[in-house]
Amino acid sequence: MTKSELKRVPEEEMMDTADEAAGYDAMDHNVVNARFVADFLAEHGNSRGGTVIDVGTGTALIPIVLAAADRRAKIMGVDGAGHMLEVGHRNVEEFRLSGRIELRQCDAKAMPFADGQFEAVISNSIVHHIREPETILREMVRLVAPGGTLFVRDLVRPVDQGRLDAIVERYAGNEAPIARRFLAESLLSAVTVGEVQEIIRPLGLPASSVGMTSDRHWTLVWKRPG
């Protein structure tokens, strides 16, 4: 396992107050979400007629971007935070996408869906929220249909405090204090590429399926045989 000089400090698994949901939704996620969706579609292609599940959907921003990029896509967004989903429902209605995007509240570590139910399983920045990341990664692997795609992206814990501070300044230096705090806490709670590789090995995924894809993100891409 790759060591980081910064010890992992798990943050709360859910941001579930009205103020946190509003603060999160007000942050500028446009560039990051557009890149996430473009990278996912480059791996998976357009909808095959099934449903894509977005695990840890928050305020449903990624499903909205995906629905705009792929006009045939049907997306289910799941999250454990009720306040996040309240904002998400408003966002979906604002974009008139309630016919293609469904939102459900559930525990992402034990989702009430059948094995292989989803054409693709996607997730952006939920793993660092989970105290035991293997629980949620195992669940996401379970839900991928034969021939389907798992596409997970999250933050990487920096090697030291100086690197963490530099990333916060670069990407949230002009944001509100709450946004800078969110990013700093998330970086400290994140896992490294080496730690992800250790988690996915018992799940049957090769270590090569995960790697660094930016100066602060790792991405896991896996296709279930079928």
C-alpha positions in Angstrom: 0.0 0.0 0.0 1.3 3.4 -0.9 1.9 5.5 2.2 0.9 9.1 2.6 2.6 11.3 5.1 -0.8 12.7 6.0 -2.9 10.2 8.0 -6.5 9.8 6.8 -9.1 11.7 8.8 -12.5 10.5 7.7 -15.1 13.2 7.6 -18.8 12.8 8.2 -20.4 10.4 5.8 -23.3 12.7 5.0 -23.7 16.5 4.7 -27.4 16.5 5.7 -28.4 20.0 6.8 -30.2 22.5 4.7 -27.3 24.9 4.9 -24.8 22.3 3.8 -27.0 21.3 0.9 -27.5 24.9 -0.2 -23.8 25.6 0.2 -22.8 22.6 -1.8 -25.2 23.4 -4.6 -24.0 27.0 -4.8 -20.4 25.9 -5.5 -19.2 26.0 -9.1 -19.0 22.3 -10.1 -19.6 22.9 -13.9 -16.1 22.2 -15.2 -15.5 19.2 -13.0 -19.0 17.6 -13.7 -18.7 18.2 -17.5 -15.3 16.5 -17.5 -16.6 13.6 -15.5 -19.5 13.0 -17.8 -17.4 13.4 -21.0 -14.8 10.9 -19.6 -17.6 8.4 -18.6 -19.2 8.6 -22.1 -15.8 8.1 -23.7 -15.5 4.8 -21.8 -19.1 3.6 -21.9 -20.6 5.2 -24.9 -24.2 6.4 -25.1 -27.2 4.7 -23.4 -27.9 1.1 -24.4 -31.5 1.3 -23.1 -30.8 0.5 -19.4 -30.4 2.8 -16.4 -27.3 4.5 -15.2 -27.0 4.8 -11.4 -25.2 7.8 -9.9 -24.1 6.8 -6.4 -23.8 9.8 -4.0 -25.7 12.1 -6.4 -25.9 15.0 -4.0 -28.1 17.7 -5.6 -28.3 15.7 -8.9 -25.9 17.9 -10.8 -24.2 15.0 -12.6 -27.4 13.3 -13.7 -28.5 16.6 -15.2 -25.2 17.0 -17.1 -25.4 13.4 -18.3 -29.0 13.7 -19.4 -28.1 16.8 -21.5 -25.0 15.0 -23.1 -26.9 11.8 -23.8 -30.5 12.4 -24.8 -31.5 8.7 -24.4 -29.9 8.2 -21.0 -32.1 7.3 -18.0 -30.5 8.0 -14.7 -31.2 7.1 -11.1 -29.5 9.2 -8.5 -29.1 7.9 -5.0 -28.0 9.6 -1.8 -28.4 9.2 1.9 -28.9 12.9 2.6 -32.4 14.1 2.5 -31.6 17.8 2.3 -29.3 17.2 -0.7 -32.1 15.3 -2.5 -34.6 18.0 -1.8 -32.4 20.5 -3.6 -31.8 17.8 -6.3 -35.5 17.4 -6.9 -35.8 21.1 -7.5 -32.9 21.1 -9.9 -34.3 18.2 -11.9 -37.7 19.9 -12.1 -36.0 23.2 -13.2 -34.4 21.4 -16.1 -37.7 19.5 -16.9 -35.9 16.1 -16.5 -38.2 14.3 -14.1 -39.1 11.8 -16.8 -35.5 10.7 -17.2 -34.0 11.3 -13.8 -35.2 9.5 -10.7 -33.9 10.3 -7.2 -34.0 8.0 -4.3 -32.8 8.2 -0.7 -30.8 5.1 0.5 -27.6 4.0 2.2 -25.0 3.7 -0.6 -23.3 1.0 1.5 -26.3 -1.3 1.2 -28.4 -0.3 -1.8 -31.8 -2.0 -2.3 -31.1 -3.1 -5.9 -30.5 -6.5 -7.5 -27.1 -7.7 -8.6 -26.2 -6.5 -12.1 -29.3 -4.2 -12.3 -27.6 -1.2 -13.9 -26.1 -0.6 -17.3 -23.5 1.6 -15.7 -22.6 2.6 -12.2 -21.0 6.1 -11.8 -19.9 8.0 -8.8 -18.0 11.2 -8.3 -16.5 12.1 -4.9 -18.4 9.8 -2.5 -15.7 7.4 -1.6 -13.8 9.9 0.6 -17.0 10.3 2.6 -17.1 6.7 3.6 -15.3 5.5 6.7 -14.7 2.1 5.3 -14.5 2.7 1.5 -14.4 -1.0 0.7 -18.1 -1.2 1.6 -19.3 1.2 -1.0 -16.9 0.0 -3.7 -18.1 -3.6 -3.2 -21.7 -2.4 -3.6 -21.0 -0.5 -6.8 -19.2 -3.5 -8.3 -22.2 -5.7 -7.4 -24.6 -3.5 -9.3 -22.8 -3.5 -12.7 -24.6 -5.5 -15.4 -22.7 -7.9 -17.6 -21.0 -5.8 -20.2 -21.6 -2.7 -18.1 -19.2 0.0 -16.9 -18.1 1.1 -13.4 -16.8 4.6 -13.5 -15.7 6.1 -10.1 -13.7 9.3 -9.5 -12.6 10.8 -6.2 -10.0 13.0 -4.6 -6.5 11.8 -3.7 -5.1 12.4 -0.2 -2.1 14.7 -0.7 1.3 13.6 0.5 1.7 16.4 3.0 0.1 19.5 4.4 1.9 21.8 2.1 0.5 20.0 -0.9 -3.0 20.0 0.6 -2.9 23.8 1.2 -1.6 24.4 -2.4 -4.5 22.4 -3.9 -7.1 24.2 -1.7 -5.6 27.6 -2.8 -5.5 26.6 -6.5 -9.1 25.3 -6.7 -11.0 27.1 -4.0 -8.9 30.2 -3.3 -11.6 32.4 -4.6 -14.5 30.5 -3.1 -16.4 31.2 0.1 -14.8 30.0 3.3 -17.2 27.0 3.5 -16.1 25.8 0.1 -12.4 26.0 1.1 -13.2 24.1 4.3 -15.2 21.4 2.4 -12.2 20.9 0.0 -9.6 20.7 2.8 -11.6 18.3 4.8 -12.4 16.1 1.8 -8.7 16.0 0.7 -7.7 14.8 4.2 -10.5 12.2 4.2 -9.5 10.9 0.7 -7.8 7.6 -0.1 -4.7 7.2 -2.2 -4.4 5.2 -5.5 -2.5 2.5 -3.6 -5.2 2.2 -1.0 -7.9 1.9 -3.7 -5.8 -0.9 -5.4 -5.7 -2.8 -2.1 -9.5 -2.5 -1.8 -10.4 -3.6 -5.3 -8.0 -6.6 -5.5 -10.3 -8.9 -3.4 -13.2 -7.8 -5.6 -11.6 -9.2 -8.7 -10.6 -5.9 -10.3 -7.1 -5.4 -11.6 -4.9 -2.8 -10.0 -4.5 -1.2 -13.5 -8.2 -0.2 -13.4 -7.4 2.8 -11.2 -4.9 5.6 -11.7 -4.3 9.3 -11.3 -6.3 11.4 -13.8 -5.6 14.9 -12.5 -3.4 16.5 -9.9 -6.1 15.8 -7.3 -8.2 12.9 -8.6 -8.0 9.1 -9.1 -10.4 7.4 -11.5 -11.5 3.7 -11.5 -12.8 2.3 -14.7 -13.9 -1.3 -15.0 -16.1 -3.2 -17.4 -17.8 -6.4 -16.2 -17.3 -9.2 -18.7 -20.4 -10.3 -20.6 
